[in-house]
């Protein structure tokens, strides 16, 4: 495996970590309505755990309101139950065809709790990125031990990996700052 192959593979792994973090952060509730907060919500639909976004259309008619319109009217009750059982802290109201979720403003304590959760997710992603770097360094050292690359190539590869790692850690920090600002700003 060449230095370039190791670098490319590591970059792809780090990019996937960033994408996972971005998806994770979109599911953390702020004071605004976002369909992403329902991404991990599973509904017991005829005995099968089914994601709510495969059972219904989710829209945002107002900044603090989510409207969930199931394709099957029989799913309304199951979706309401799943929302009530979830840790979202939301109360669904339904007219039999559309479920409405009013997103209440966050109190200060909940904002700080969510900010701590964001920090935890950021640190988990930083660790994943550093683990990718560590694995790549081990691969480069192995190549050098087996005389497939020179000591100079190893050193250049290590420098490139460190720059790549720094770049991705900076992206993590930027995503975190944005999400914290979103959470902590009063609506």
VENNORNOR-V74599 format. One line per field, one symbol per residue. ss: DSSP state (H for helix, E for strand, C for the rest). psi: psi as a letter, one per 30 degrees, with the letter a starting at -180 (. if undefined). A space follows every 10 residues. Layout:
ss=???
psi=???
This chain:
ss=CCHHHHHHHH HHHHHHHHHH HHHHHHCCCC CCCCHHHHCC CEEEECCEEE EHHHCEEEEE EECCEEEEEE CCCCHHHHHH HHHHHCCCCC CEEECCCCEE EECCCCCHHH HHHHHHHHHH HHHHHHHHHH HHHHHHHHHH HHHHHCCCCC HHHHHHHHHH HHHHHHHHHH HHHHHHHHHH HHHHCCC
psi=kleeeeeeee eeeeeeeeee eeeeeffkka flkkfffgeg jkkjjhgkjk keffflkkli flfgkkkjjk fjfffeeeee eeeeflgfhk jkkkgfekkk jkjlkkleee eeeeeeeeee eeeeeeeeee eeeeeeeeee eeeeeghfll eeeeeeeeee eeeeeeeeee eeeeeeeeee eeefkk.
